[in-house]
Amino acid sequence: MPNRSTSRGVFVNCPFDPDYKEQFDALIFAIYDCGFYPRCAWEIADSGGVRFEKICELIQECRYGIHDLSRIQIDSATQLPRFNMPLELGLAVGWARAHPDHKWFVFESMNRRLSKSMSDLDGTDPYIHDGTVSGVMREVCNAFVRPNQPSVPQMMKMYRDLRRGVPKTLHNAGTRSVFSARVFSDLCLAAAVLRRKYVGKK
């Protein structure tokens, strides 16, 4: 795993399901491309201990957090809403109130939906990514504005390179899912290598 500086660590709170896998890859890559380091519950999935406590520790270790609430709808199999993402956002909001240097960002795919799903966040401007890969990259860039930031078309070119390597990454990890500790680590490493190749180390 590449260096994960606390001051540039970004806790990623997003849906872990097949319909989000391309956006997940884009989110991880875009965070790296902007000069930050993604942290995710998958990196501690196999580390033992209480998962909830581990997630709390990750939030506390990161200066930033991206919370994607675009898929908290009713699950077709269980007929229940998905509460993990709002729960983790709540943990981050509470941490930020006590530690103002922690910054959190809410991502959504549809404009004005947040005011209906979580009206207590009225006044918070969500980052609307339209459910697309390029939209995710655009909104990560909007959240982390930095000098000499790559353009979205440049990031898309690098992302396509990353995606071409995903089948081999999955094969090496012995899984079909990108949502696993080994695959998350390998994707982070691949994103860091591509960033150095195209952008250079900053």
N, C-alpha and C positions, 0 to 999 in steps of 0.2 A: 504494500500500500504506500503511495506517495506521501510526502510530508503533509500533515494536516494541522497547520498552525491554528491555535485556538482563536486568534484574532481574525482569521479568514475562514474559519469553519462555518459551514452552512448546514443546519439540520434540515433534512428533507422529509416532509410529512406528506405522503401522497398515496393514492390507491395502488395496491399491489394486485392487479388483475390483468389478464391477457389483453383486454381492450385498451390498456394504458401503457403497454410495454414500449411502444415507439416514443411516446411522450416522456416516459421514464428515462430512456436512453438520452433523449434530447435534453432533459433537465440536468442530468448528471454531466453531460458534455458541456452544456452552456455554462454551468457553474464553474467548471474548470477553465473554460475559455475566457471567462471574465476575471480569472486570477484568484479564484476561491477554491475551497475544498469541501465537497459534499460529504456529509455524514448521514447515516441512515440506520434504521432499526435492523436491517439485514446484516450489518457488519457485526452486530452483537447477538445474532440469532443462535449461534452455536457456542456462546461463551459461558453458558451456565448462569445460575442466579435468577432472580425474579425479573421478568421481562419489563414490567412497568418501571421498576427502579432503574434498570439500564437505560430506558428511554428518557427518564428524568435526568440521568447523568449526562446523556448525549446533548439534551437541550441546554443544560447548564454549561457544558464544555464549549458550545458554539456561540459566537457573537451574533449570528444571524439565523433565521429560520424561514423556510418557504413552506407554506401550508396550502396544499391544493385541495379545495373542497368541491371540485367539479364532479365527483362521483360519490356523493353521499346519499344517493337515491335508494329506494327500496330494492333489496336484492331479490331477484326473481326466484331463487331457490328457497330462501328462508322466509321471504316476505317481511324482512326486518330492515330498517335503515342501517347504514354503516356509521357507527359512532366513534371508531378509533381516531379518525382524522379530526373531528371537532374536539375530542378529548385532548389530543396532543396539542392542538391550537390553544385550548384553555390553559394547559400547563405552561405553554410558552408565554401567554399573556400575563399569567400570574408571576412568572419568573421575571419578566420585563418590568413589571410594576415595582418589584423590589430591587431590580438591577437594570437601570435605564440604559446601560450600554448595550443591552441585548435588543436587537431589532427584528421584528417579524413582519412577513409579507403574506397576504392572502391572495392566492391564485384561484381563478374561476374560469369556466369556459363560456359562460353566458352572462351578458350584461344585465344588471339589476336583479339577478337571482339571489344574490347574497342578502339583499334587504328583506327578502321573504323567508329564506332558510335560517338566517341568523340576524334578526332585526336588532339585537343588542349591539351589533357592530355597525349600525348606521353611523355614518361619518367617516368610516374607514373606506378608502378607495381600493377596491380589489384590482388585481392585475388580470385582465381578461385575455386569455390565450386562444379562445375560439376552438379549443380541442385539437389544435394542429401542432405539428412539430415546429414549423416556423414561428407559430404564435408563441409557443413556450420559449423559444430562443429570444424572440423579441421582448417578451415581458421580463425574462431574466436580465436582459441588457438594460431594461428600464429600471429594474430594481437596483442594479449595481452599475451605475454610470461611472465609468473610469476613462482616463485619457487613453488615446490610442486603442480603443476597444475595437475588435474585429466587427465588420458589418454582418448582418444576418445572412446575406448570400455567401460570404466567406465561411461563416459558421456552418451553413448547410452543406457546403462542399466537404468540410472536415467531418461533419456528421455522417455523410454518406460513406466515407471511408471507415468510420467507426462501425456502421451497421454491416458493412461487408465482412467484418471480422467476427460478428456475433455468432454465426453458426459454429465456427471453430471454437469460440469461447464456451458455448453451450456443450459441444462435444467433449471438450477437455474436462469440463466440470461434471460430465455424466448426467446432464439434466436437459429438459426442454424449456425450462422457465428461466427468465432473466432475474426472477425474484428469489435469489438465494445468496448466502453469504459469500461463497466462492465467486459467483458470477459478478456480484456487486464489486468485489475487490478487483477482479480482472478488468471490468469496465472502467473503473476509476484509473487503473494503471494505463489502459489503452488511451483514455481521454487525455491523460497527462503527456503521454508520448506524442500524440498527434498535435497537441498544443505546442509543444517544443518544436516539432517539425515545421509547422506552418507559421507560428507566431513568434517563436523564440521565448526564452525564459525571461520573465519580468520580475 
